[in-house]
Amino acid sequence: MDSPKGLAATTASVSEKPHILRAKLSPRLSFLQSLPRTRIVEHIHAAREAKLVLVHGPAGFGKTTVMLQYFVQLQQRETATAWLTIDSADNDVARFIPYIVSAFHMIDPTIRSGLDGDALNAIGNVDGAALDLANHLSAFTRPFALFLDDFEEIRNPTVFELVRKLIGYLPAHGRLVIGSRTIPEIGLGRLRAHGELIEITTPQLRFTSEETASFLRHRRGLALSDDHVLKLQQHTDGWAAALWLASLALHDRENPQQFIDTFDGANATITDYLVEDVLSRQPDNVRSFLLRTSVLTELGVALCDHVLGRDDSHEMLPYIERAHLFLVPQDLDRRWYRYHALFRDFLRAQLKQTSSDVVAGLHRRASNWYANESRPVPAIEHALWSGNVQHTIFLLAAHAEALLWEGRARLLARWFDSPTLVGKLKTFPRLILVHAWALTFIHRYQHAMYLLGQVQATKGLGDNPDEATWGQINALQAFILAMTDQMSQAAARWRACLGRLSPQEPFPYGMLATSYAYCLIAESRFTEARNFLDEANHSYLRIGNTFIVPVAICLEGAIDFAQGRLLSAVSRFRAALAGATADYLCRVSGTAVPVAFLAEALYELNELDEAERLLNVYLPLLKEMAAPDQLITSYAVLARIANSRGQTDQAVDILTEMESVGHQQALPRMVATARLERSRTALMQGNVDAAEDYLSSAAEESTWMAFEGVVPHANDIESPALARLRLDVRCRHGDGAIAGLKSAIKHAEGLHRYRQALKLNILLAEALYDAGQPSMGMRRLRDALQFAAGEGFVRTFVDEGASVIRLVAEFESTIQRGEGHGQMGGELMALVDTILIAGGGARVRKADAGVPPSVGGASPDTLSKRERQVLGLLASGLRNRTIAEKLFVSETTVKAHLRSINVKLGTQSRTHAVAVARQRGWIA
């Protein structure tokens, strides 16, 4: 038997080969590349406002040719360009993002590549790449274009959403060019409405009569009459592939009339032509080569020799290319090729029709070749296509766990769900467990639980399962319980399997330790949680490469955050996102979680732009992969950012979507937290009745019963109990509110939850002040500010609204009047200033000091060079978009500069800022 060698020793080898990477990131040659497409390319050049160029039409209409010619012209104009050819494997987000980032790395080398730059032998080192990409897109000043071809291969809604977000971040001088046989679901309606889309569709791709004549006579050298050209144009209806095929046939005919009369350009006619004029004319050995290699998605000399059992592929491949038999080179060295899709599909249909008995064997030999080359992904793909269950299971047993460690959950789920394997794994409990883990990571919990029941029912496991299998089953069940927000049941299940899993099973043991630490953090058992996280990290070091590593780092940061060590938490979250050491590669699946933690911490530091940018890039991933707490905080932070900028309608939309996602994913706590946020917002707006209604809805006992005695991360400082205390303070419930707050502070401090205690102390300061105890209120506020100053807590004050902002302004005034409370150090003064500016309290403070808001000691040097440019263009009456185009930045960057100008000048609007600048003589 033709068996693969050494598979058991290569379980960690799941890398792509360098030629695949080069091929994906290189413009793809086309057998139609000589077709004249000048008309279309000039049309694209003329559409200067378009962020997206979409070229879509059926196979054989020359979409790639249009893209290639446009690509070449842009390069001639010194526009920065990059090309990425999409394939079905890019539906795996963990594979797609590193490629897209690496494509942008070719445009701007300062963007960190998503791939290993030394050997290009690993996919998935995101290293915070999406964040870098978002930052660079807004600052990159050269015109650029990214080309994505074969986009019809994408079916994953998360990838569609990521591309939609990417288009939104493109600056005015950036462009995305997509080629697809279908219309992608990437928000085209919005782009059309804003004039940012140019579509090249089938009618435009069809050849005109003039283009047909030019192609046949000048490019193909055919001496055809006008009548012949007209008939071919009519018969083919301008279909590029049909014209190409006709030109090939006419080269061998002295009298073209008969062929032209019978060639109608229809699919059936083309098939007849391919059979009669292409395939039948080839020598037997060439015809056999063409048919049998059609099972391959790529053709290389060694691969073809092995699959066909021959040794002349080094001669056959160049011959087929020279014969114009639809063979497309994949690299400049011509070491790898592929058939054009039309011809490949035709060959496969012919092979099935004439020699169906050999297809399985060809796939099997291809699978073995890939396995021996340490390329398990295509090896398993061909094994599945071969229908050989035993061989497929053999390969999965060798590689599935390593792929799981790398976060390839969607790929694994697709394989295990294939008809070849359905119902065939009942006696392979470890593979069933891998399948269940994969399903869990893509939120298919019900199917995963069904599979776990299958494992328990397997002969020999139902009554007395071995310890490792029993431990894995319980660990996964506990994980599913946690992911579905059943915290108490999850904790009990984790404790039940603590002694059952051994560190010798590094992945499930590491998952157990990490997940149980998550539970312990919610129970405020922080020291024990850190101990389990240490054990988890030891397990992951044994694996060497797993997407869970960043999650473990984030949980350590979550402990710091809860205990009030904000700066340490931010440091950990950044390390988790960026892949702090070179010891592991940070998979996309694990990157989404650090984003949620980091964005929340950045928001607290008042770094709103970076927090928003992170969440806008990663929210599609978070919806697909994140745990409930990370999903909840992400939506809540986005809503608060929108509110802070006066975008109340957008904030309402975000909370509505948050509730919708909560319902879809059966997460009642997410729905309840959205209503808590609505309650807080209503209270800040002075609508006490609405705040009470939302709070009553959010605080339903059935929602929170499962969280008795625990503090979920997302509800550390926004829970029904805290919301009730806030409402009591604002409703002037006096002694009752004060007593409740003091009791809550004592409880929070007893749990070492100093972030929560800080929030409660702010509310207590307000309650005391309003209750006629201003001195005690100010002392309480001073203590809160001193604690916050050392760590940079800002939004926890600002988010309490105007009443707390006025209190902070009053505190500053009492210090300036020398009325006690001690002296303000530099950190404390800076924090007070930041809070007042962020909360809109600067005007109150300056009015109290007798200084008009628009007058102060600022000089032109107060503003950066770029801010002065923005201010000057603003004074000329230009809109944000026009300013962005003139400065070669994004609108988001312009808005950021405007906010900074307002803060530095103490102004409240763009008009106010221009007026102040003119008053000071900075602008004319």
N, C-alpha and C positions, 0 to 999 in steps of 0.2 A: 504493500500500500504506500502511496506517495504521501508520507507524513511530514508535518512541519517539525523542525528541529528546535530543541531547547526552549520550548514555550514556557515551561514551568519556571525557568530562570529569568524570564523577561516580563514579569507582571507589572513592573513600574514603567515599562517603556510604552508610552502612549503618545509619542510626539509625532508631529507632521514631519515630512522630509523637506529638505531645503528647496528642492525643485518645485514642490507644491506651493510653498510660500512665495517663491519668485514668480510663479505662474499667476497666482491670485493677485499679486501686486504689480503686474505688468499689463500694458495694453494688449488685448487679445487680438491676434490676427484673424482675418476672416477670408474665406474663399471668395467673398463678394467685395473685398476691400477696394478693388479697382473700379467699382461702379461710381459713376459721377453723381455726387450728392451736393454739389456746390450751392444749388438753389436753397436747400434746406439749411445748410451750415450758415449761409449769409443771413437767413431769417432768424436763426438763433442768436447770431452776433448782434443783430439789430435790437433784440429785446433786452435792453440794458437793465431794466428794473427787476427782471425775474431772478428770484433766489433759486428756483427749481426749474430745470429743464427735464421734462419727462418725454422720452421717446418710447412709444409703445405700439405694438402691432404683432400680428401672427408671425410664426417662424418663416424665414425666407424673404422677409420684406426689407432686410438690410438695416435694421436698427443699429447693430454693432458697427456697421460701416459708417453710418452717420456720426456715431459717437467717436469713432476712431479718427475720422477726418477733422472733426471739430477739435479733438484732443491735439492733433498735430498742429493745427492752425494756432491754437492757444500757446503751445510751446514756442512756435515761431514768433509770437508776439510777446514772449518772455513772461507769460502768465504762469504762475506756479501751478502744477497739475499733479494729480495722482489718480491711479486706476485700481479698482478692486472688483474682481469677478466673483459674484456670489454663487454659492452652491448650496445644496439642501442642508448640509451640515451646519450652515450659518444660522439655522433656526435655533441652534443652541446658543443662548446669549453669551455663555462663557467663552464661546469661540468667536462670536461676531464682534464684540467690543474690542478685543485686542487687535483684530484685523483692521477695524475702522480707525482706531487710534494710530496704528502703524502706517496706514495710508496717509493720514495727516502728517505723520512724522516725515514722509517723503516731501510734503509741501513745506513744512517748517521743521527742520532738524532739532530745534530747541524743544519741541514737544517730545516728551519721553515716549519711546516706542512701546507698544503693547506686546512686542515679541522680543525674544532674546537677540540682542544685536550682535553677539559674537558668533554664534553658530546657527542662528535662526532655527533652533531645534526644539522650541517649546512654545506651545500656545497657551495664553492665559495669564501672563504676568501683567496684570492690569496696573499695579503700582500707583494707584490713584489716578490712572490715566484719563478717565473721563472728566475728572475735576480739572486736570491740566488742560485738557482739550477745550472745555468751556471757557477757561481763563484766556487761553491763547486766541481763541476765535474772536474775542472781542477786542484784542489788542494787535492782532496781526495786520500789518498795513498794506502788504502787497496784494494785488488781485490774485485770486486763486480759484480753482475748480476741482472738485472731487467727482470722479466718475464711478458709478456703481452699475455694473452690467449683469444681466441675467437675474434681475431682481424678482422675477416671477417665482423663483425658488423659495422666497420667503413666505411663510404662512403663520408664523408665530406673532400674535398680536403685540407681544412685548417688544419685539424687534421693530415692528411698524411704529410703535409709540416712541421708541428711542430715535428713530430716523426723523419722526415728526419734531421731536424736541431739538434734534441737531439742526434742522432747517431753521427753527426759531432762533437759534444762537448765531446763525450766519450773519456777518456784518454786510454792509451794503455792497462791498466789493468781493464778496464770496458767493460761490454758486455750487449747487449740487446737480449733477447730471445723472439721471437714472434711465437705464434701458430695461424694458420689461415686456413680456408678451401679454401681461394682464395689467389691469389698472390697480395700483397698490393702494391700500387703505391707510394713507398718511395725511389725512386732512386736506385734501386738494381743494375742497370748497372754500375754505378760509383763504388759501393762497390765491385762488382765482379772484375772490372778492377784493383782495388787496393789490391785484395786478402783479403778483409775485410769481406767477406760474406761466410757462410757455409749454404747450403740448404739441408734440409731433405725433400725429396719429396715422392710422392706415391710409386714409385718402392722401395725406401729404407724402407718405413714403412711396406711394405708387409712382412709377416712372411716367413722365409726360412723353408725348410723341417725340419731342425734340431730344429728350434724354435717352430714349430707346434708340433712336437713330445714331446718336453720338456714341453710345456704348457699343452697339453692334458693328458700326463701321470703323470707328477710330480706336476703340479699346480692344475689340476682338478681331479687327481686320477683315471683316466679312463684306464682300461686294454684293450688297443687296439693293434691290430696287426700292423705290418709295412704296410701291404696292406691297412688297414683301414686309417691309418694316411696319407698315400700317396694319397688316394682318396679324403680325406677331404682337403688336401693341394691343390690338383688339382681343386676340385670343388669350393673352396672358393677363390682360387688365392691369398691366404695369407691375406685375408681381416679379420682383427682382430674381428670386431663385429660379422661376420658370424661364425667364429670359436668359439667365446664365446657362441652364441646362440646354435650352434651344441653341445657344451659341456653340456649345460643345458639339452637339449633334451635327450642326451645319458645317463644321470644319471638315468633316469627312464626306461631304456630299457635293457632287458636281452639279446636280440639279436640285436646288433647295425647294422647288415648288411643291413636290409631293409631301415632303415632311411638314412644310408650313401649313398645307391644307388640312393635315390630320392632327397637328399638335394644337390642342385647345387650352393648355395651361391648367386644366383641372387636376385634382389630386390623383384620380384614377389614371389619367393620361400620363402624368409624371411617373407614377409607379410603373406603368407599362414601359415608359421610356427607360427608366432605370434598369428594369429587367432586361429589355431587349437591346438597348443601345449602350448601356454601361456595363452591367454585370455579365451579360452573355458574351460580350466581346473580349472579356479578360481571359487570359490563360487559366487553366484549372487551378494551378497553385495560387495564383493571385485571387481568384474568386473564393477559394477555400479560406485564404488568409482574411479577406474582407469579412466574410460571413462569421467566422469563428472568433475574430477579435472584436466583433461588435458587442460582445457581452462585457467588455471592459469600458470603464469610464475614462481611462487614460491608457496610452500605448507607449511603452518603452521597449527597447531591444530585448533586455533580459526577461522582462515580464512576458512579452509575446513568445519568445523562444520557449519559456517554461510552459506556458499554457498550451501551446500548440505542439510541443515536442519537436521543434525544429531548430535550426541554427543559422538561418539566413535572414532573420528579421532586420539586421543591420543594412541589408540591401533592399528588402521589401518596403520598408517604411519610406525611404527617400524616393523609390520608384513610384509609389502610390501618390506621394505629394506632387512629383513632377507630372504625373498623369492627370492631375486636377480631379482626383477622386475624393474631394471633400474632406481631406485630411488637414487639420489645422495645427500648426506647431504651438506648443505651450511655452516654449522658451526660445531665446535667441540662439542657443547652441543646438536646437533641434534634437534634443535627447528625448523629449516627451511630446506626444501628440494627442489629439482627440478627434473623433469624427464630428462633422457638423451634425446637429441634432436631427435634421430631416433625414440625412443619409443613414445615420446610426439607427434611427427608428425603422427605416426601410429594411436595413440589413438584418435587424433583429427579427422583424416579421418574416423575412425570407428564411432565416435560419430555423425559426420555429416551424415554418411550413414544410421545409425540406429535410431537416435533420434535428427534430426536437429531442431525440434521444441523447444527443451529445451535450445539450445545454448545461445540464446539472454537472456533468464531469468537468466542463470548462470552468464553471464557477468554482468548483472544488479545487482545481489546480491553481486558479488565481488566488483563492483563499490561502492555500499553502504557501505560495510565493510571498504574499504579503506578510504572513506569519513569520516566515524565515527571515524577512527583512525587518522584523520588529515593528511592524505597522499593524497593530491589532484592529484598529477601526475598520479599514477596508477589508482586512481578513475576515472579520465577523460579518460585514455587509455581504461579501461574496458567499460566505458559508450559509447565511440565511437565504440568499437567492438560489443556492444549490438545493435547498430543501433537505439537506443532510442534518437531521436532528442531532445525531451523536457527535458529529464533528463540530457543530455550532455550540453544543453544550461544553465540549472539551475546551474550545476557545474562550467561552464565557467564564468557565471555571478558572482559567488562567489569568483573565484580564478584567473581569467585571468589577471586582473589588477595587482595583487600582483606579479604574475610571470613576467609580463612586467617590473615592477619596479626593479626586480632582474636581468633583462637582458636576460631572457630566450626566446629571439626573435625567434630563429630557431625552438624551440619546439612548440611555439605558432603558427608559420606559418604552420608547418606540420599539426597540429590539424585542424586549420581553413580551410586548403586546402583539408581535407579528404572528400571522397564522402559523408559521413554521413551529413556533414554540408554545402556543396556547394549549394548555392541558398536558404538556410533555415534561413538566418539571416537578411533578409530585414527589419524586424520590430524590430530589436535589434541594434539601432545605436551605442550604447556604445561598443558592442562587435565588430561591424564593425570597429570602431575607433581603438580598441586594435589590431585587425588584421592589419590595415593599419600601425600603429606604428611599429609592429613587422616586416612587410615587408620592411619598410623604413630602419630599423636598419640592415637589411641584403642586402641592396642596390637594392631591387626590387621596384624601384620608380614608374614605369609605372603602375604596378598592384595596388600599394598603392593609386595613384591618381584616378584610376578607382573606387576603393572602396569609396573614399571620394565623388566622384560624385554620388555613390549609396546612401550615407547618405543624401546628399543634395536633392536627388530626392524622399526620403522616405516621405510618406504621412504625412503632418503636418509640414515638415521641409523645403520643397522646397521654399515656399513663405515667411514664417515667422519662421525661426528656433529659438529655445531657445538660450539664450545668451551663456550658457556653451558649447552647441554642436557647435554653430557657431564659438565660440572662438577656440575650439579644432581643427575644420576643418582648420581654417586659420593658426593656429600655426603649424600644421603638414605640410600644403602646404608651409609655409615659410621655415620650416626646410628642406623639400625636395628641395626647390629652392637653399638653401644655400649649401646642400650636393652635388648638381649638379653644383655648382660654379656660380649660377645666383644671385650674391650678391645684386645688386641694387633692383631687384624685391623682393628678400627675405626681405630686410630691409623695403620696403614699406608695404609688407604683415604683417610683425611683428607689425609695428606701427598701422596698421588698427585693429589689434585684442588686443591691449594693454588693453583697457577698457572692453573687452568682457569676459576675463577669470578671475575667482575669485581665491584667495588663498585657497578657500574651495575645489578646484580641484587641489590637491598638485602636482600630476605628470605633467599634461599638463601645469599648471602654472609655475612650476619649469623649465620645458623644454623651455617654452616661455622666461622666464627671462634669462636663461643661453644662449639660442640661440641669443636673442636680444643683450645681452652683447657682444657676439662674433662679431656681426655686428657693435656695437658701438666702439669696439676696432679697427676694420678695418677703421672706420671713425675718429679715433684718439680722440674720446670722452671718455677719460679714467675715469674721475670721475663718469660720468653717468653709465659707464659699471660696475664700482665697486658697485654702488648702486643697480643695478639690480642683480648682483651676490650675494649680501647680501640677497636680497629678495628670490633668488633661494635657498640659503642655509636654510632659514627659512622654505621653502616649503619641502625640503628634510628631515629636522628634523621631520616634521610631519609624513612622511612616515616611517622613521627610517632605511631604508635599500634600497638604490638604486644605480645602476651602474653609474648614472650621477654625483654623488658627486665628484669623482676625476676630472671630466671634468671641473666643476666649479672652483675647486682649481687651475687647470692648467691655466684657463683663467686669474685668478688673477696673476699667475706667468708670463703669456704672457705679461701682462701690465708692470710688473717689467722689463722683458727682453727688451721690446720696449723702455722703458725709461732709459735703461742703468744700471739697478740694477741687474746685472747678478747673484750675490751670493744669493740675496733674491729669485730670480727666481728659481735657482737650489734647494733651500730649499723647496719651494712650490712644485716643480715637484717631488722631492723625497717623500714629505709627501703624495702627491696624489698617487704615485705608491705604497707606503708602507702601506697606510691606516693609516694616522697619529694618529688617536685616535681609541678607541675601540667602538665608537658610531655607526659605520657602517661597513659592510662587503664590501670589494672592489671587485666587480664582474669583471670577465675577460673582459667583453665587455667594461668596463670603464677603465681597466688597460692599454689597448693598446694605448690609447690617451696620458696618461702621459709619456709613453715610448718615443714617438716621440718627445715631448717637452724636456724631460730630455736628450735624446741622443744629440739633437741639442745643448743644453746648455753645456753639457759635452765636446762636440767637440770644442766649443768656448774656453773652459778652457784648451784645448789641452789634455784632458783625452780620447785619441783616443781608447784605448783598451776597456774601459768600454762602451763607446758609440757604438762601433762596436758590442760588445757582446750583448748589449741590442737589437739592431736592428736586428741582426741575429736571435735572439730568437723570436722576436715579429713581424717581417715583414709579415709573413703569416696572422696574426691577423689584422695588419694594412691594408693590401690589402682588407680584408673582411669588416672591420668595421670603419676605420678611415675616417675623413673628408678630403677634398682635400689638405688642407694646411699641415696636418700631414703626409699624404702620400708623398707629394712633398718634404718636408724637409728630410724625412727619406731616400729617394733615393739620394737626393743631398749630404747628409752627408756621406752616404756609398761610393759614388763616390769620394768625396774629400779625405776620409780616404785612399781609394785605391791609388789615385794619390800621396798622401803624402808618401806612402811607395814604390813608383816607380812601382806600379802594374797598368800600363797604360791600358793594355788589359782588365783587370778586371773592371777598371773604365768605359771604353767604353761599356762593356757588361751591366753594371749597368744602364748607361744612355739609352742604347737601350731598356732595359726592362722597364725603366721608361716611355719612349715614347710609348711603346706598351701598357702598362697599361693605360696610358692617353687616347689612342685611344679607348681601350676596354670600358673604363668607361665614354667615351664622355666628357673628361676633357681637352679641348684645352690648358688651362693655364699650365697644367702639361707637356704637350708636349713642349710648348714654353719655360718653365723653364728648361727643359732638354737641349734645344738648347742654352739657355743663359749660361748654365754650359759648354757646348761644346765651346762656344765662349770664355768664360773666360780661359778655359784650352788652347785653341789654342793661345790666346794672351800671356799666360805665357810661351808658347813654342816658341814664336817669330814669329808665323805664322799669320800675320796681315790680310792677304786676307781671310783666313779661318775664322778668328774671325769676320770679317765684314760680311761674307756670313751667318754664323750662327745667328748673331745678326739681320740681316735683316729678316731672316725667323722667328725668335722668336718674333719680334716686330710688327707683322701684326696687324693692327688696329682692325680688327674684334675680335681678341682674347681678347684685353684689354679694349674694349669699355665698357663692363659691370662693369669695376673696376675704372671708372673715379671718382676721388675724394675720393677713398678709398685705403688703403694700406693693402693688404692681408698679413698675418703673414709670409708666405713662401717667399714673395717678398719684405720684409722690406729692406734687404740689397743686393738683387739681382733682379733688375727690368730692363726693357729695357732702361729706362732713365739713371739709374746708370751705366749700361753696356756701354752706349754711351759715358758717361763722362769718364769712364776708358779708352775706346778706343781713345778718343780725347787726353787724357794725354799721352798715349804711342806713339801716332802718332805725338807728339810735336805740337799740335794745339794751343799752347801758351796762348795768352790773352783770346781767346774764351773759352778754357777749364777752365781757372781760373775764369772767370766771371760766367760760368755755375755752377761751384762747389760752389762758394760763395753764389749764389742765392739759390742753393739746400740746403746748410747748414742752411741758414736763415729760409727757409721753414720748414726744419726738426726740428729745434730748436723751431720754433713757434708752432709746433704740439707736442712738448715735446717728440719727437722721438730721444733720444740721442744716441741710438745704431746706428741708421742710420746716425746721424750727425758725429759720430766717424769714420765710414767708409769713409764718404765724406771728413773729415778733413785729413785722411791719404792720400787720392788721391790728395787733395789740396797741402799738404806738398810736395809731389813728383812733382806736376806741377810747384810749385813755384821754387823749387830747379833746375829743368830742364830748367826753363825759365830765369835763370841767377839771381835768387833772393835767394841764398842759406841761407842767414841769416833768412829771413822771412820763408823759408821752414823749417828750423830747429826749429824755434820758434813754428810753427804750429805743427810739429811733437812732440816737447816736450809737448805741451798742450794735444795732443792726448794720448801720453804715460802716462802722469800723470793721466788723467781721467781713462784710461784702467787699470792702476796699482792697483787702489783701488778695482776694481771689478774682475780682473783676465782675461780680454779680451786678447786672444793670437792669435787665428786663423784669426781674422779679419785683423791682420797685415800680418801674414804668407801667407795667401791665395792670397795676392796681388803679390807674387812672388819675384824674385831675385832683382828687382829694389827697392822695399821697404826694403828688407833685407839689401841691401847695404846702404840704407839711414839710417837705424837703427844703422848699424855698424859705419857709419861715425859720427852719433850723439854721440855714445859712445866714439869714438876717440876724438872728440872735447872737451868733458867733461874731459877726461883724460889729454888732453893737456892744460886744463884750459882756453879754449877759450870762456867762457861765457855759456849762457843758464842755469846758476844756478847749484846747487849741486844736485847730484842724491841721493835720499833717498834710504833706504833699499828696499822698495817695488818696486821702479822704477828700481833699479839696477837688482833686481831679474827678473822683467818682461823683461828687455832688454836681459838679459842672456837667458831666456826661448825662446824668439822670435828668437834669433840668432841660438840657438841650433836646435829648431824645423824647422827653415827655411834653415838649412845647412850653416848658416853664421859663425859658430864657427871657421872654417878654415880661413876665410877671416880676422876675428878679430885677431886671433893669429898670422897670417902672418904679419898683420899691426904692431903688437906689437913686432915683431922680435922673436917670440917663435915658434919653430917647432911644428906642430900639434901633434906629438906623444910624446912630452916632456912636463912635467909640474910637479907640486908639489904633484901629487896624490900618495897615498900609497896603499898597498894591502887592508887596511881597508876601502878605498873608495868604494870598492865593497862589497856587502852583501855576506854571507856565500854561499848562493845558486848561486849567480852570479860567485863566484870563482869556484864552482863545475862545472858550465856550461862551464866556460872558460877553465878549465883543460881538460874536455872531448872534447871540441872543438879542443884543441891542439893535441889530440890523433887522429884527423882526422875523428871523428864520425859525422854522419849526424844528423839533428834535430830530426828525428823520433827515432833514436837509443838512443840519449840523453834523450828524453822524456821517453822511456821505462826504462832506467836505473834509472832515478830519480822518476819514477812513477808520471809523470805529463803529460799534453797534449803538443802537438807540439806548440799550440798557446802560452802556458806559456813559452816554451823555446824561441820562437821568441821574446816575451816581454822582457825576460832577456837579449837577445842579443841586443835589441834596447837600453836598459838601460845601458849595458856595453859600447856601442859605445858613448852614450851621456856622460857618466862619464869619459871616456878616451879620448874623442875628436877624435875618430876614425871613419872611414867611411865604414868599412866592417868587417866581421868576421876574414878575413885573417890579416887585419890591426890590429885588436884588439889583436890577438895572438902574432903578431910581437912586439907590444908595450909591452905586458906583459912579453915576453921573454927578451926584451931589459932591462926591469927593474928588471929582476931576480925573477919575481913572479912565473913563471912556468919554467920547464926544457925544 
